[in-house]
Amino acid sequence: MNYAELARRMPRELRSRMERETVYAPWLGRGLALEAIWTDKVVMETVYNRMGGLERSILQTVVRRMACEPFDSSGLERAVAGEHSGAEARAGLAGLLRKGILFAFRKTWGEHTYLLPADGFALWQDILFPGWEDKLPGGTGVEAEGSGGSGVKLRDELFSVLVASAQQGLKLTKHGTLHKKQLGKLAEHIRLNPGLLRGAALKYAYGDTYPLPVAVLLDLMMRLGLIVPQEEELVLQREPLQWWLTLPAAQQNRILYGIWRRLVMPGTAPLQHAVRLLEKIQPGGWFPAESVSSLLHAQGILEAAEEAEDLTRQLQEQWIAPLTAFGWMEEGRSPSGPIVYRWTERLEAGEREGEESDGEELEEQGQLMVQPDFDILVPPDVTQAVRWELACLADFVSWDHVSLYKLTRSSVRRALEQGRTADELVSFLAQNAMYGLPENVEHTLQQWARPFGKTRIVQAFLLRCADEETAEAVAKLPELGRYVLERAGSKDFIIAGEELRAFSTSLEKAGFMAALPQASGGGAPAEEGYPKLEALPASALQRGCEIAEQGLIYSRHSVTHFQMESSVPEPADLYPRLGEIPAAWLRDYRSYHGSTRREMIEKAIELQTSLQLRWKDTDLVLVPRKMQDTRGTWSVTGYGTEAGEAGGAGRVREEIRLLEGEWQEMKLILPGINDKF
């Protein structure tokens, strides 16, 4: 999830509380919204510099160890053990929640889980680990022989399935799956390599019915709103379809990548760091996956060389392999032997799925090449909106760098039955043909289309002729009596329902072409089967794409199903029964009686907080772990830090053990309450 999505779900009282944070006042006063502040690198660098030491330290741990994987407070406490107390971890977390850098969600059973948004992780990685870009591989003169890529582009695969869906429909069984025969026809249009997708370990509904590539494409269609389930079928949606097909290829790729990224983003923080580093590598330059893992090892994200080797393997199988399947990356081999990769597309790392990049150039639209032999050549720069209408009019033959379609009598009839007219078909080809429409093609197309409409079979099985002359010609057909029940007026005939298709065939042999109704028993008009694209207003084309949260593929994170916490903890909320603690323990730095010392240490252990001690003429911050009686006295064991800036800015010591009388003065420290030493 990203900041924009979280902001849409944010309760009003939570937004109001965050807007009261004084650190945001300068930018809020200029009219910036919180969402804009959170994603502005320059602004957030300033915010970071104004944070307390404890908040900065906890944020660093979250980015380094959790990334954008959901975590709970106990996981955070384990991550900072030896550096911060549990109370410090909770206080730093609360400060980040109040600023909206992290978000809290309440699970069904009442516990909380916390999340750093995906775009927040990318931003904070840049801020906290500057200079990584200078150490990235790629574009450094590495030579390699590419495999030529998968030959498949995900956006093209999606387009093929959309066309097939419009042509054959997506009828569902009573179990909610596509019919087996229909599923087989749909799979014929898909070239994705399932072997390259398996490493992503996707789990999805109807996994025993749908092949993995089919599930991926149906999921994308659902999340883009291109299809929605309605009773017994999945129905194409006209406006989302028009919006999608008119987008530039680069924007389609970014949207698809954003959806895929959100679905399968690796769970571990090292893999997330690796993915983010991959996204910073410029297209065209070859790089080995090992170079990314080595950089993370050198930066301390990975502790051992063995971890780097394991990360390389995971990165290749779980992340890079699917990207090569989608045509976004290419695999190659360098002269020395190692496998290398390169980006073939420029994909943004952010998740603003529907927004255009600043300065994005409009694509130059290619044109069709209509041949006299009725072949139509389609260069790769022809827009999908043009391809969509072409697929209605002509039969697909083959995909390649230049795709091939074929005009046939049956393909023209199909277009006419889908609500197009002969003039519209001729106009479409003429407008989009690079070298014009050959005269013989135009003449033949008009000839094929001329009989259409002179007769048509309506839903009530009434044969209606265009005029009395046509009706008289039909009445003279020798086989008419086998199909017509009676004549209705001067231009109409009522025909037997069970003979519908046979009668249509006889009409066609006699030189007439009557369109069959789309479905018996009522249904959508024929032209609704294959939607005709219409011009959308500029506002619709510029809108962002609201990606649906539900599809076939199960999300790795359940946090989207949890309720966002509407309040954030204030400092006093972190300590149950705070009023029962003597004020002197928090205020006065002095010597206490032995029994009081024990009580203060027991309270510190209970609250997982620290004590400030005067020991050997040094101020020591001790995080006690346990107390034990020893030969008539007692001792305390814990981790100590030289007192410094709030958040434990001093040097971390080894575990120490102090006897009852070894220190002079002491004070109980509650982060957020009295942590200014």
C-alpha positions as CSV (number, residue, x, y, z in Angstrom):
1,M,0.0,0.0,0.0
2,N,1.2,3.5,-0.6
3,Y,0.5,6.9,1.1
4,A,-2.3,7.9,-1.4
5,E,-4.2,4.7,-0.7
6,L,-3.7,5.0,3.1
7,A,-4.8,8.6,3.0
8,R,-8.1,7.6,1.3
9,R,-8.7,5.1,4.1
10,M,-7.6,7.4,6.9
11,P,-10.3,8.4,9.6
12,R,-10.9,12.1,9.8
13,E,-9.7,12.2,13.5
14,L,-6.4,10.6,12.6
15,R,-5.7,13.1,9.8
16,S,-6.6,16.0,12.1
17,R,-4.1,14.6,14.8
18,M,-1.3,14.3,12.2
19,E,-2.0,17.8,10.8
20,R,-1.4,19.1,14.4
21,E,2.2,17.9,14.3
22,T,4.2,21.2,14.5
23,V,6.9,19.8,12.2
24,Y,4.4,19.9,9.3
25,A,3.1,23.4,9.9
26,P,5.3,25.3,7.3
27,W,4.2,23.1,4.4
28,L,0.5,22.7,5.5
29,G,0.5,26.5,5.7
30,R,1.4,26.7,2.1
31,G,-1.5,24.5,1.1
32,L,0.3,21.2,0.7
33,A,-1.6,18.0,1.8
34,L,-0.1,15.4,4.0
35,E,0.1,13.0,1.1
36,A,2.3,15.5,-0.8
37,I,4.4,16.1,2.2
38,W,5.1,12.4,2.9
39,T,6.3,11.8,-0.7
40,D,8.5,14.9,-1.1
41,K,12.1,13.9,-0.5
42,V,13.3,17.4,0.2
43,V,10.6,18.0,2.8
44,M,11.0,14.7,4.5
45,E,14.8,15.2,4.8
46,T,14.0,18.4,6.7
47,V,11.4,16.5,8.8
48,Y,14.0,13.8,9.6
49,N,16.6,16.4,10.7
50,R,14.0,17.8,13.1
51,M,13.1,14.4,14.7
52,G,14.4,13.4,18.1
53,G,17.2,10.9,18.2
54,L,15.0,8.1,19.3
55,E,12.5,8.5,16.4
56,R,15.4,8.7,13.9
57,S,16.9,5.5,15.3
58,I,13.7,3.5,15.2
59,L,12.9,4.7,11.7
60,Q,16.4,3.5,10.6
61,T,15.7,0.1,12.1
62,V,12.3,-0.1,10.4
63,V,13.7,0.8,7.0
64,R,16.7,-1.5,7.4
65,R,15.1,-4.5,9.0
66,M,11.4,-4.4,8.2
67,A,11.2,-2.4,4.9
68,C,7.5,-2.3,3.9
69,E,6.6,-5.7,5.5
70,P,4.0,-5.5,8.3
71,F,5.4,-5.9,11.8
72,D,4.3,-5.9,15.4
73,S,5.7,-4.2,18.4
74,S,7.4,-7.4,19.7
75,G,9.2,-7.8,16.4
76,L,10.4,-4.2,16.6
77,E,11.6,-4.7,20.1
78,R,13.6,-7.8,19.1
79,A,15.1,-5.8,16.2
80,V,16.4,-3.1,18.5
81,A,17.4,-5.3,21.4
82,G,20.8,-4.4,22.9
83,E,20.4,-0.8,21.5
84,H,17.1,0.3,22.9
85,S,14.7,-0.7,25.6
86,G,11.2,-2.0,24.8
87,A,9.8,1.3,26.1
88,E,12.2,3.3,23.8
89,A,11.1,1.2,20.9
90,R,7.4,1.8,21.7
91,A,8.0,5.6,22.2
92,G,9.9,5.9,18.9
93,L,7.2,4.0,17.1
94,A,4.5,6.2,18.6
95,G,6.3,9.3,17.4
96,L,6.5,7.9,13.9
97,L,2.8,7.0,14.0
98,R,1.9,10.6,15.1
99,K,3.8,11.9,12.1
100,G,2.1,9.5,9.7
101,I,5.4,8.0,8.6
102,L,4.1,4.6,9.8
103,F,0.5,3.5,10.1
104,A,-1.2,1.2,12.6
105,F,-3.9,-1.4,11.9
106,R,-6.1,-3.3,14.4
107,K,-6.3,-7.0,13.8
108,T,-9.6,-8.9,14.3
109,W,-8.5,-10.1,17.7
110,G,-7.5,-6.6,18.8
111,E,-3.7,-6.7,18.4
112,H,-1.9,-4.1,16.2
113,T,0.3,-4.4,13.2
114,Y,2.3,-1.6,11.7
115,L,3.2,-0.7,8.2
116,L,5.7,1.6,6.3
117,P,4.0,2.4,3.0
118,A,5.8,1.1,-0.1
119,D,6.5,4.6,-1.5
120,G,7.7,5.6,2.0
121,F,10.2,2.7,2.0
122,A,11.6,3.8,-1.4
123,L,11.8,7.5,-0.2
124,W,13.5,6.6,3.1
125,Q,15.9,4.2,1.5
126,D,17.1,7.2,-0.6
127,I,17.3,9.5,2.5
128,L,18.9,7.1,4.9
129,F,21.3,5.4,2.5
130,P,22.5,8.2,0.2
131,G,25.1,7.3,-2.5
132,W,23.9,3.8,-3.3
133,E,23.1,4.9,-6.8
134,D,26.8,5.6,-7.4
135,K,27.6,2.0,-6.5
136,L,24.9,0.3,-8.6
137,P,25.9,-1.9,-11.5
138,G,24.6,-1.6,-15.1
139,G,25.7,0.7,-17.9
140,T,29.4,0.2,-17.0
141,G,30.6,-1.4,-20.2
142,V,29.6,-5.0,-19.4
143,E,29.2,-6.9,-22.6
144,A,26.8,-9.8,-23.0
145,E,25.0,-11.8,-25.6
146,G,21.2,-11.5,-24.9
147,S,18.8,-14.3,-25.4
148,G,16.5,-12.1,-27.3
149,G,14.1,-11.9,-24.4
150,S,10.9,-13.9,-24.0
151,G,9.4,-12.4,-27.1
152,V,6.3,-11.6,-25.0
153,K,5.1,-8.3,-23.6
154,L,2.7,-8.4,-20.7
155,R,0.6,-5.5,-22.1
156,D,0.3,-7.4,-25.4
157,E,-0.8,-10.6,-23.6
158,L,-3.4,-8.7,-21.7
159,F,-4.6,-7.2,-25.0
160,S,-4.9,-10.6,-26.6
161,V,-7.0,-11.9,-23.7
162,L,-9.2,-8.8,-23.8
163,V,-9.9,-9.4,-27.5
164,A,-10.6,-13.1,-27.0
165,S,-12.9,-12.2,-24.1
166,A,-14.9,-9.8,-26.3
167,Q,-15.1,-12.3,-29.1
168,Q,-16.1,-15.4,-27.2
169,G,-17.4,-14.1,-23.9
170,L,-16.5,-15.3,-20.4
171,K,-19.3,-17.5,-19.3
172,L,-19.0,-19.1,-15.8
173,T,-20.0,-22.4,-14.4
174,K,-22.1,-22.8,-11.3
175,H,-18.8,-23.1,-9.4
176,G,-17.7,-19.7,-10.6
177,T,-15.0,-20.8,-13.0
178,L,-14.8,-20.5,-16.8
179,H,-16.1,-23.4,-18.7
180,K,-13.4,-25.9,-19.7
181,K,-13.8,-25.5,-23.4
182,Q,-13.8,-21.7,-23.1
183,L,-10.8,-21.8,-20.8
184,G,-8.9,-23.8,-23.4
185,K,-9.7,-21.2,-26.1
186,L,-8.6,-18.4,-23.9
187,A,-5.3,-20.2,-23.1
188,E,-4.6,-20.4,-26.8
189,H,-4.1,-16.7,-26.9
190,I,-1.5,-16.7,-24.0
191,R,2.2,-17.1,-24.5
192,L,3.5,-16.4,-21.0
193,N,6.0,-19.0,-19.8
194,P,4.6,-20.6,-16.6
195,G,8.0,-21.9,-15.6
196,L,9.3,-18.3,-15.2
197,L,6.4,-17.4,-13.1
198,R,6.5,-20.3,-10.6
199,G,9.3,-18.7,-8.5
200,A,6.8,-16.0,-7.4
201,A,4.9,-18.7,-5.5
202,L,1.5,-17.2,-6.2
203,K,-1.6,-18.5,-4.5
204,Y,-4.9,-17.8,-6.2
205,A,-8.5,-18.8,-6.3
206,Y,-9.4,-21.9,-8.4
207,G,-5.8,-23.0,-8.5
208,D,-6.8,-26.5,-9.5
209,T,-8.7,-25.2,-12.5
210,Y,-6.8,-22.2,-13.9
211,P,-3.3,-22.4,-15.3
212,L,-0.9,-19.9,-13.8
213,P,-0.7,-17.6,-16.9
214,V,-4.5,-17.5,-17.2
215,A,-4.9,-16.6,-13.5
216,V,-2.3,-13.8,-13.8
217,L,-4.1,-12.2,-16.7
218,L,-7.6,-12.6,-15.3
219,D,-6.4,-11.1,-12.1
220,L,-4.9,-8.1,-13.9
221,M,-8.2,-7.6,-15.8
222,M,-10.1,-7.7,-12.5
223,R,-7.9,-5.2,-10.7
224,L,-7.9,-2.8,-13.6
225,G,-11.7,-3.0,-13.6
226,L,-11.8,-4.3,-17.2
227,I,-14.0,-7.2,-16.2
228,V,-16.4,-7.6,-13.4
229,P,-18.4,-10.7,-12.4
230,Q,-22.1,-10.5,-13.1
231,E,-24.3,-13.6,-12.3
232,E,-23.1,-16.2,-14.8
233,E,-20.3,-14.4,-16.6
234,L,-17.4,-12.0,-16.4
235,V,-18.4,-8.9,-18.3
236,L,-16.2,-6.4,-20.1
237,Q,-16.6,-2.9,-18.9
238,R,-16.7,-0.3,-21.7
239,E,-15.3,2.9,-20.1
240,P,-12.4,1.2,-18.3
241,L,-11.6,-0.6,-21.5
242,Q,-11.6,2.6,-23.5
243,W,-9.4,4.3,-20.9
244,W,-6.9,1.4,-20.8
245,L,-6.6,1.0,-24.6
246,T,-5.9,4.7,-25.1
247,L,-3.0,4.8,-22.6
248,P,0.5,5.1,-24.0
249,A,2.5,1.8,-23.8
250,A,4.9,3.3,-21.2
251,Q,2.1,4.2,-18.9
252,Q,0.4,0.8,-19.3
253,N,3.7,-0.9,-18.4
254,R,4.1,1.2,-15.3
255,I,0.5,0.4,-14.1
256,L,1.0,-3.3,-14.7
257,Y,4.3,-3.3,-12.9
258,G,2.8,-1.4,-10.0
259,I,0.1,-4.1,-9.6
260,W,2.6,-6.9,-10.0
261,R,5.0,-5.3,-7.5
262,R,2.3,-4.9,-4.9
263,L,1.1,-8.5,-5.3
264,V,4.4,-10.3,-5.1
265,M,6.8,-7.9,-3.4
266,P,9.2,-10.2,-1.5
267,G,8.6,-10.5,2.2
268,T,12.0,-10.1,3.6
269,A,13.7,-6.8,4.0
270,P,16.9,-7.7,2.1
271,L,14.8,-8.8,-0.9
272,Q,12.8,-5.6,-0.8
273,H,16.1,-3.6,-0.6
274,A,17.4,-5.6,-3.6
275,V,14.2,-5.0,-5.6
276,R,14.4,-1.3,-4.9
277,L,18.1,-1.2,-6.0
278,L,17.1,-3.1,-9.2
279,E,14.6,-0.4,-10.0
280,K,17.3,2.3,-9.9
281,I,19.4,0.6,-12.6
282,Q,18.9,2.3,-15.9
283,P,17.6,0.2,-18.9
284,G,20.0,-1.2,-21.4
285,G,23.0,-1.9,-19.1
286,W,23.8,-5.5,-18.3
287,F,24.4,-6.5,-14.6
288,P,24.8,-9.7,-12.7
289,A,22.3,-10.3,-9.8
290,E,25.3,-11.0,-7.6
291,S,26.3,-7.3,-7.8
292,V,23.1,-6.2,-6.0
293,S,23.5,-8.7,-3.2
294,S,27.2,-7.8,-2.8
295,L,26.2,-4.1,-2.4
296,L,23.7,-5.0,0.3
297,H,26.3,-7.1,2.0
298,A,28.8,-4.2,1.9
299,Q,26.2,-1.8,3.3
300,G,25.4,-4.1,6.3
301,I,21.9,-5.1,5.2
302,L,23.3,-8.7,4.9
303,E,25.7,-9.8,7.6
304,A,27.3,-12.9,6.0
305,A,28.6,-13.8,2.5
306,E,26.3,-16.9,2.7
307,E,23.3,-14.6,3.0
308,A,24.4,-12.8,-0.1
309,E,24.5,-16.0,-2.1
310,D,21.1,-17.0,-0.9
311,L,19.7,-13.6,-1.6
312,T,21.0,-13.8,-5.2
313,R,19.2,-17.1,-5.8
314,Q,15.9,-15.7,-4.3
315,L,16.2,-12.5,-6.3
316,Q,16.6,-14.5,-9.6
317,E,13.8,-17.0,-9.0
318,Q,11.2,-14.8,-7.2
319,W,11.7,-11.5,-8.9
320,I,13.8,-11.4,-12.0
321,A,12.5,-14.5,-13.7
322,P,8.8,-13.2,-13.8
323,L,10.1,-9.9,-15.1
324,T,11.8,-11.7,-18.0
325,A,8.5,-13.6,-18.6
326,F,6.7,-10.3,-18.9
327,G,9.3,-8.8,-21.3
328,W,10.4,-6.2,-18.9
329,M,13.9,-7.7,-18.4
330,E,16.2,-9.8,-20.7
331,E,18.6,-12.5,-19.6
332,G,22.0,-12.7,-21.2
333,R,25.4,-14.3,-20.8
334,S,28.7,-12.4,-20.5
335,P,31.9,-13.6,-22.3
336,S,33.3,-14.8,-19.0
337,G,30.2,-17.0,-18.5
338,P,28.1,-15.5,-15.7
339,I,24.4,-14.8,-16.3
340,V,23.5,-11.1,-16.5
341,Y,20.3,-9.1,-16.9
342,R,19.2,-5.8,-18.3
343,W,16.0,-3.8,-18.2
344,T,14.2,-3.5,-21.5
345,E,11.6,-1.1,-20.2
346,R,11.9,2.0,-18.0
347,L,9.6,1.2,-15.1
348,E,9.1,3.6,-12.1
349,A,9.6,2.2,-8.7
350,G,6.7,4.2,-7.2
351,E,3.1,3.0,-7.0
352,R,1.2,5.9,-8.4
353,E,-0.4,3.5,-10.9
354,G,-2.5,5.8,-12.9
355,E,-0.5,9.0,-12.9
356,E,1.6,10.1,-15.8
357,S,5.3,10.8,-15.3
358,D,6.4,14.5,-15.5
359,G,7.5,15.3,-19.0
360,E,6.3,12.1,-20.5
361,E,6.3,12.4,-24.2
362,L,3.4,11.4,-26.3
363,E,3.9,8.3,-28.4
364,E,4.1,8.6,-32.2
365,Q,1.2,6.5,-33.5
366,G,2.1,3.9,-36.1
367,Q,-0.2,3.0,-39.0
368,L,-1.4,-0.2,-40.6
369,M,-0.2,-1.6,-43.9
370,V,-3.2,-2.9,-45.9
371,Q,-2.0,-5.2,-48.7
372,P,-4.0,-5.9,-51.9
373,D,-4.1,-9.6,-50.9
374,F,-6.1,-8.6,-47.8
375,D,-3.2,-9.1,-45.4
376,I,-2.8,-6.3,-42.9
377,L,0.6,-5.7,-41.4
378,V,0.7,-4.2,-37.9
379,P,3.9,-2.5,-36.8
380,P,4.6,-2.4,-33.0
381,D,3.9,1.3,-32.7
382,V,0.3,0.9,-33.7
383,T,-1.8,1.8,-30.7
384,Q,-3.9,-0.8,-28.9
385,A,-7.1,1.3,-29.6
386,V,-6.5,0.8,-33.3
387,R,-5.6,-2.9,-32.8
388,W,-8.8,-3.4,-30.9
389,E,-11.0,-2.3,-33.8
390,L,-8.8,-4.2,-36.3
391,A,-9.3,-7.4,-34.2
392,C,-13.0,-7.0,-34.6
393,L,-12.7,-6.6,-38.4
394,A,-9.9,-9.0,-39.3
395,D,-8.7,-12.4,-38.3
396,F,-5.4,-12.6,-36.3
397,V,-2.7,-14.7,-38.0
398,S,0.6,-14.3,-36.2
399,W,2.5,-12.2,-33.6
400,D,5.9,-11.0,-34.4
401,H,7.8,-7.7,-34.5
402,V,5.3,-6.9,-37.2
403,S,2.0,-8.7,-36.5
404,L,-0.3,-10.1,-39.3
405,Y,-4.0,-10.0,-39.7
406,K,-6.2,-11.1,-42.6
407,L,-9.4,-9.7,-43.9
408,T,-12.0,-12.4,-44.8
409,R,-15.7,-12.6,-45.6
410,S,-16.4,-14.1,-42.2
411,S,-14.3,-11.5,-40.3
412,V,-16.2,-8.7,-42.1
413,R,-19.5,-10.4,-41.2
414,R,-18.3,-10.7,-37.6
415,A,-17.7,-6.9,-37.4
416,L,-21.1,-6.2,-39.0
417,E,-22.8,-8.4,-36.4
418,Q,-21.0,-6.5,-33.7
419,G,-22.7,-3.3,-34.7
420,R,-20.2,-1.8,-37.2
421,T,-21.4,-0.6,-40.7
422,A,-19.7,-1.1,-44.0
423,D,-18.9,2.7,-44.2
424,E,-17.4,2.6,-40.7
425,L,-15.1,-0.3,-41.6
426,V,-13.9,1.3,-44.8
427,S,-13.4,4.6,-43.0
428,F,-11.4,2.9,-40.2
429,L,-9.0,1.2,-42.6
430,A,-8.6,4.3,-44.8
431,Q,-7.8,6.5,-41.8
432,N,-5.2,4.1,-40.4
433,A,-3.6,2.7,-43.5
434,M,-0.1,4.0,-44.0
435,Y,-0.3,3.8,-47.8
436,G,-4.0,4.1,-48.2
437,L,-6.7,1.5,-48.7
438,P,-6.2,-0.5,-52.0
439,E,-9.2,-0.1,-54.3
440,N,-9.8,-3.9,-54.6
441,V,-9.9,-4.3,-50.9
442,E,-12.4,-1.5,-50.5
443,H,-14.5,-2.8,-53.3
444,T,-14.5,-6.4,-52.0
445,L,-15.3,-5.3,-48.4
446,Q,-18.3,-3.3,-49.6
447,Q,-19.4,-6.3,-51.7
448,W,-19.1,-8.6,-48.7
449,A,-21.0,-6.2,-46.5
450,R,-23.8,-5.3,-49.1
451,P,-26.1,-8.2,-48.3
452,F,-25.9,-7.6,-44.6
453,G,-29.0,-5.8,-43.3
454,K,-31.3,-6.6,-46.2
455,T,-32.6,-9.3,-43.9
456,R,-32.1,-9.8,-40.2
457,I,-33.4,-12.2,-37.6
458,V,-34.7,-10.5,-34.6
459,Q,-34.9,-12.0,-31.1
460,A,-38.5,-13.0,-31.6
461,F,-37.5,-15.1,-34.6
462,L,-39.1,-12.7,-37.0
463,L,-37.4,-12.4,-40.4
464,R,-37.7,-8.8,-41.3
465,C,-36.8,-7.7,-44.9
466,A,-35.5,-4.3,-45.8
467,D,-38.2,-3.7,-48.4
468,E,-41.0,-5.4,-50.3
469,E,-38.8,-6.2,-53.2
470,T,-36.4,-8.2,-51.0
471,A,-39.4,-9.9,-49.3
472,E,-40.8,-11.1,-52.6
473,A,-37.4,-12.5,-53.5
474,V,-37.3,-14.3,-50.2
475,A,-40.8,-15.6,-50.7
476,K,-39.8,-17.3,-54.0
477,L,-37.0,-19.4,-52.3
478,P,-37.8,-23.1,-52.8
479,E,-36.8,-24.1,-49.2
480,L,-38.8,-21.3,-47.6
481,G,-41.7,-23.6,-46.6
482,R,-39.5,-25.7,-44.4
483,Y,-38.7,-22.9,-42.0
484,V,-41.4,-20.2,-42.2
485,L,-44.4,-20.7,-40.1
486,E,-46.4,-17.8,-41.7
487,R,-45.9,-14.5,-43.4
488,A,-46.5,-11.4,-41.3
489,G,-47.3,-8.4,-43.5
490,S,-45.6,-7.4,-46.7
491,K,-42.0,-7.5,-45.4
492,D,-41.9,-10.0,-42.4
493,F,-41.9,-13.8,-41.9
494,I,-42.2,-15.7,-38.7
495,I,-39.9,-18.7,-38.6
496,A,-39.6,-21.8,-36.5
497,G,-37.2,-21.3,-33.6
498,E,-35.6,-24.8,-33.8
499,E,-34.7,-24.1,-37.5
500,L,-33.1,-20.8,-36.8
501,R,-29.5,-21.6,-37.8
502,A,-30.5,-23.8,-40.7
503,F,-32.7,-21.0,-42.1
504,S,-29.9,-18.5,-41.7
505,T,-27.6,-20.8,-43.7
506,S,-30.2,-21.2,-46.5
507,L,-30.6,-17.4,-46.7
508,E,-26.8,-16.9,-47.0
509,K,-26.6,-19.5,-49.9
510,A,-29.3,-17.6,-51.7
511,G,-27.3,-14.3,-51.5
512,F,-28.7,-12.9,-48.3
513,M,-26.9,-12.4,-45.0
514,A,-29.0,-12.3,-41.8
515,A,-27.4,-11.7,-38.4
516,L,-28.4,-14.2,-35.8
517,P,-29.5,-12.8,-32.4
518,Q,-26.8,-12.9,-29.8
519,A,-28.7,-15.0,-27.3
520,S,-32.2,-16.5,-27.1
521,G,-34.4,-15.6,-24.2
522,G,-33.2,-12.0,-24.0
523,G,-29.8,-10.6,-23.7
524,A,-27.6,-7.7,-24.7
525,P,-27.8,-6.3,-28.2
526,A,-25.2,-7.7,-30.6
527,E,-23.1,-4.6,-30.6
528,E,-22.4,-5.0,-26.9
529,G,-20.5,-8.2,-27.4
530,Y,-17.4,-6.5,-28.8
531,P,-17.4,-2.9,-27.4
532,K,-17.0,-0.1,-29.9
533,L,-14.5,2.5,-28.6
534,E,-15.6,6.1,-28.3
535,A,-13.8,9.3,-27.5
536,L,-13.5,9.9,-23.8
537,P,-13.3,13.3,-22.3
538,A,-9.9,14.6,-21.3
539,S,-10.8,14.3,-17.6
540,A,-11.5,10.6,-18.0
541,L,-8.2,10.1,-19.8
542,Q,-6.2,12.0,-17.2
543,R,-7.7,10.3,-14.2
544,G,-5.6,8.0,-12.0
545,C,-6.3,4.3,-12.1
546,E,-7.9,3.1,-8.9
547,I,-6.6,-0.5,-8.6
548,A,-9.1,-2.9,-7.1
549,E,-7.9,-4.7,-4.0
550,Q,-9.6,-8.0,-5.0
551,G,-8.6,-10.3,-7.8
552,L,-7.9,-14.0,-8.3
553,I,-4.4,-13.8,-6.7
554,Y,-4.3,-13.7,-2.9
555,S,-2.3,-10.8,-1.5
556,R,0.7,-11.7,0.6
557,H,-0.4,-9.2,3.2
558,S,-3.7,-9.4,5.1
559,V,-3.2,-5.8,6.4
560,T,-5.5,-4.5,3.7
561,H,-8.4,-6.3,5.4
562,F,-7.7,-4.9,8.8
563,Q,-9.2,-1.7,10.2
564,M,-6.9,1.3,10.3
565,E,-6.4,2.6,13.8
566,S,-8.2,5.9,14.2
567,S,-6.0,7.3,17.0
568,V,-2.3,7.3,17.8
569,P,-0.8,6.9,21.3
570,E,0.3,9.9,23.2
571,P,3.3,9.6,25.4
572,A,1.3,9.0,28.6
573,D,-0.7,6.2,26.8
574,L,2.5,4.1,26.6
575,Y,2.6,3.5,30.4
576,P,-0.3,1.7,32.1
577,R,-1.0,3.1,35.6
578,L,1.4,6.0,35.1
579,G,-0.3,7.8,37.9
580,E,0.7,5.1,40.4
581,I,4.4,5.8,39.9
582,P,5.8,8.3,42.5
583,A,6.6,11.6,40.8
584,A,9.9,11.8,42.6
585,W,11.2,8.7,40.8
586,L,10.8,10.5,37.5
587,R,11.8,14.0,38.7
588,D,14.6,13.6,41.3
589,Y,18.0,12.2,40.5
590,R,19.2,11.2,44.0
591,S,20.1,8.4,46.3
592,Y,17.3,6.1,47.5
593,H,16.9,3.5,50.2
594,G,17.7,-0.1,49.2
595,S,14.1,-1.2,49.2
596,T,13.1,1.8,47.0
597,R,15.9,0.9,44.6
598,R,14.5,-2.6,44.3
599,E,11.0,-1.2,43.6
600,M,12.4,1.2,40.9
601,I,14.3,-1.6,39.2
602,E,11.3,-3.9,39.3
603,K,9.1,-1.2,37.8
604,A,11.7,-0.6,35.0
605,I,11.7,-4.3,34.2
606,E,7.9,-4.3,34.2
607,L,7.8,-1.4,31.8
608,Q,10.8,-2.5,29.7
609,T,12.4,0.9,30.3
610,S,15.7,2.2,31.7
611,L,17.2,3.8,34.7
612,Q,19.7,6.7,34.9
613,L,22.4,5.8,37.5
614,R,25.4,7.7,38.9
615,W,28.1,5.0,38.7
616,K,31.9,5.6,39.1
617,D,31.5,9.3,38.5
618,T,29.7,8.5,35.2
619,D,26.0,8.9,34.2
620,L,24.9,5.5,33.1
621,V,21.6,4.5,31.4
622,L,20.8,1.0,32.4
623,V,18.2,-1.2,30.8
624,P,17.7,-3.9,33.6
625,R,16.8,-7.4,32.5
626,K,16.8,-9.3,35.8
627,M,17.4,-9.1,39.6
628,Q,18.7,-11.8,41.8
629,D,19.7,-12.3,45.4
630,T,23.4,-13.0,46.0
631,R,24.9,-13.9,49.4
632,G,22.9,-11.6,51.6
633,T,22.6,-8.8,49.0
634,W,21.2,-8.5,45.5
635,S,22.3,-7.5,42.0
636,V,20.8,-6.2,38.8
637,T,21.9,-7.3,35.3
638,G,21.2,-5.4,32.1
639,Y,22.7,-3.3,29.2
640,G,24.2,0.0,29.9
641,T,24.8,3.1,27.8
642,E,26.7,6.3,28.7
643,A,23.9,8.9,29.2
644,G,23.6,11.2,26.2
645,E,21.0,12.5,23.9
646,A,17.5,11.0,24.3
647,G,17.3,7.7,22.4
648,G,20.5,6.4,23.8
649,A,23.1,8.2,21.7
650,G,26.0,7.0,23.9
651,R,28.2,4.0,23.4
652,V,26.5,0.6,23.8
653,R,28.3,-1.4,26.5
654,E,28.5,-5.1,27.0
655,E,26.0,-6.6,29.5
656,I,26.9,-5.5,33.0
657,R,26.0,-6.6,36.5
658,L,25.8,-4.2,39.4
659,L,25.6,-5.0,43.1
660,E,23.1,-3.1,45.3
661,G,25.5,-0.5,46.6
662,E,27.6,0.1,43.5
663,W,25.8,3.2,42.3
664,Q,24.9,6.4,44.1
665,E,22.0,8.3,42.5
666,M,19.3,7.0,40.3
667,K,16.1,8.0,38.4
668,L,13.4,6.1,36.5
669,I,13.3,7.1,32.8
670,L,10.1,6.9,30.7
671,P,10.8,7.7,27.1
672,G,8.5,10.5,26.0
673,I,7.8,11.6,29.6
674,N,11.2,12.5,31.2
675,D,13.9,11.3,28.8
676,K,15.8,14.6,28.6
677,F,19.0,13.8,30.6
